[in-house]
Amino acid sequence: MKIINTIAELRQHLSAYKHPAFVPTMGNLHEGHLSLLRQAKPLGDVLVASIFVNRLQFLPHEDFDTYPRTWEADCQALQAAGCDVLFAPGEQELYPEPQTYLVQPPAELADILEGHFRPGFFVGVSTVVMKLFACVQPRVAVFGQKDYQQLMVIRGMVRQFALPIAVLGVATLRAADGLALSSRNNYLTPFERAEAVHLSQSLQRMAQALRAGTLDIAALEQQAMVDLTARGWQPDYLAARRRADLRVPAADEVAALVQNDGLVLLGAARIGNTRLIDNLEV
């Protein structure tokens, strides 16, 4: 595996290839990231991963400075997963001047759910992904579906800018008890780790109720929030949305959406000091 730190060297190295496959990451890699690499490997003639903790997508009170950085373990894992090139730019390389040109996703997608609770998050995500795409120039890019809204934002960006990139979403990888794998799981205490599965279980209960014919979405969302709060969580949202656009479904379309696999349940909640997200397609 070749490790490259500059855009110029990356472009020179990749000029020998026609179909790069790309997996962008912020490091602190777990099996979920590695599953993306394995899916991406046969889709290109060179497999590129990036590690860059993107300051633009962190709010001032969030965990940019303490975000887990595990460079040596990440390099070993990437090499074992078949990565050919690791692009690991420093901040000065990727942002040599203040990044005043920004990618602004549409408010109706980017200012709801995660975007409501993390204002500007998707501007930061879209901007860094656009910049990484410009550096790598991949033919295919692979992202995890755990970040469901992020995947939709990136797909919309690629579509509207007519970027020649196929965006592939890969199903969330979970621990044996159902907890979605996440770098932030490392923050959990043993008690919190045992409790963390209740976020995915809340979404499962919502899905079961919908399939059983309980179609009052607002009531289901409220009950899920109450249940998690009673367990000591601080939920931001547990929401049922249309898969097509993440909009709140009208009351008269919920039954058809459930019948035709048209809903997604999304949740974000804090247990202790750690904020977790998850989703479940219905």
Secondary structure in CASP SS format (residue, H / E / C, confidence):
PFRMAT SS
TARGET T0000
AUTHOR 0000-0000-0000
METHOD secondary structure of the structure
MODEL  1
M C 1.00
K E 1.00
I E 1.00
I E 1.00
N C 1.00
T C 1.00
I H 1.00
A H 1.00
E H 1.00
L H 1.00
R H 1.00
Q H 1.00
H H 1.00
L H 1.00
S C 1.00
A C 1.00
Y C 1.00
K C 1.00
H C 1.00
P E 1.00
A E 1.00
F E 1.00
V E 1.00
P E 1.00
T E 1.00
M C 1.00
G C 1.00
N C 1.00
L C 1.00
H C 1.00
E H 1.00
G H 1.00
H H 1.00
L H 1.00
S H 1.00
L H 1.00
L H 1.00
R H 1.00
Q H 1.00
A H 1.00
K H 1.00
P H 1.00
L H 1.00
G C 1.00
D C 1.00
V E 1.00
L E 1.00
V E 1.00
A E 1.00
S E 1.00
I E 1.00
F C 1.00
V C 1.00
N C 1.00
R H 1.00
L H 1.00
Q H 1.00
F C 1.00
L C 1.00
P C 1.00
H C 1.00
E C 1.00
D C 1.00
F C 1.00
D C 1.00
T C 1.00
Y C 1.00
P C 1.00
R C 1.00
T C 1.00
W H 1.00
E H 1.00
A H 1.00
D H 1.00
C H 1.00
Q H 1.00
A H 1.00
L H 1.00
Q H 1.00
A H 1.00
A C 1.00
G C 1.00
C C 1.00
D C 1.00
V E 1.00
L E 1.00
F E 1.00
A C 1.00
P C 1.00
G C 1.00
E H 1.00
Q H 1.00
E H 1.00
L H 1.00
Y C 1.00
P C 1.00
E C 1.00
P C 1.00
Q C 1.00
T C 1.00
Y C 1.00
L C 1.00
V C 1.00
Q C 1.00
P C 1.00
P C 1.00
A H 1.00
E H 1.00
L H 1.00
A H 1.00
D C 1.00
I C 1.00
L C 1.00
E H 1.00
G H 1.00
H H 1.00
F H 1.00
R C 1.00
P C 1.00
G C 1.00
F H 1.00
F H 1.00
V H 1.00
G H 1.00
V H 1.00
S H 1.00
T H 1.00
V H 1.00
V H 1.00
M H 1.00
K H 1.00
L H 1.00
F H 1.00
A H 1.00
C H 1.00
V H 1.00
Q C 1.00
P C 1.00
R C 1.00
V E 1.00
A E 1.00
V E 1.00
F E 1.00
G E 1.00
Q C 1.00
K C 1.00
D C 1.00
Y H 1.00
Q H 1.00
Q H 1.00
L H 1.00
M H 1.00
V H 1.00
I H 1.00
R H 1.00
G H 1.00
M H 1.00
V H 1.00
R H 1.00
Q H 1.00
F C 1.00
A C 1.00
L C 1.00
P C 1.00
I C 1.00
A E 1.00
V E 1.00
L E 1.00
G E 1.00
V E 1.00
A C 1.00
T C 1.00
L C 1.00
R E 1.00
A C 1.00
A C 1.00
D C 1.00
G C 1.00
L C 1.00
A E 1.00
L C 1.00
S C 1.00
S H 1.00
R H 1.00
N H 1.00
N H 1.00
Y H 1.00
L C 1.00
T C 1.00
P H 1.00
F H 1.00
E H 1.00
R H 1.00
A H 1.00
E H 1.00
A H 1.00
V H 1.00
H H 1.00
L H 1.00
S H 1.00
Q H 1.00
S H 1.00
L H 1.00
Q H 1.00
R H 1.00
M H 1.00
A H 1.00
Q H 1.00
A H 1.00
L H 1.00
R H 1.00
A C 1.00
G C 1.00
T C 1.00
L C 1.00
D C 1.00
I H 1.00
A H 1.00
A H 1.00
L H 1.00
E H 1.00
Q H 1.00
Q H 1.00
A H 1.00
M H 1.00
V H 1.00
D H 1.00
L H 1.00
T H 1.00
A H 1.00
R C 1.00
G C 1.00
W C 1.00
Q E 1.00
P E 1.00
D E 1.00
Y E 1.00
L E 1.00
A E 1.00
A E 1.00
R E 1.00
R E 1.00
R C 1.00
A C 1.00
D C 1.00
L C 1.00
R C 1.00
V C 1.00
P C 1.00
A C 1.00
A H 1.00
D H 1.00
E H 1.00
V H 1.00
A H 1.00
A H 1.00
L H 1.00
V H 1.00
Q H 1.00
N C 1.00
D C 1.00
G C 1.00
L E 1.00
V E 1.00
L E 1.00
L E 1.00
G E 1.00
A E 1.00
A E 1.00
R E 1.00
I E 1.00
G C 1.00
N C 1.00
T E 1.00
R E 1.00
L E 1.00
I E 1.00
D E 1.00
N E 1.00
L E 1.00
E E 1.00
V C 1.00
END
